[in-house]
Amino acid sequence: MNLDLNSLSLKELKDLQSQVAKAISGYEDRRKREALAELEEKAKAMGFSLAELTGVTAGRKRSPSVAKYANPANRADTWSGRGRKPRWFSEAMAKGRKPEDLAL
């Protein structure tokens, strides 16, 4: 493949750079999946799972947190009490309301 990079515009070079980065990432991901499949097959042939041999278990799946508070102006706008406080919650606290006032 012969490509004259000097004849390309800056936009064309950046597009090419982006395409190359995606191709490299895709290649690496594909190779990892192939290697993992090969290792799982080998472990299965020996009567084990790959997780048993490596001591790695699948990550724990979390269920979505339950909403505890609702925006008084729009009851569909809720917050679980985790993470960053929504603006409406902070404003209500600044106006002297209590979290219990906004509880569902």
PyMOL commands that set and color helices and strands:
alter all, ss='L'
color gray80, all
select helices_A, chain A and resi 5-7+10-45+50-54+87-94+99-102
alter helices_A, ss='H'
color red, helices_A
select strands_A, chain A and resi 69-70+78-79
alter strands_A, ss='S'
color yellow, strands_A
deselect
rebuild
show_as cartoon
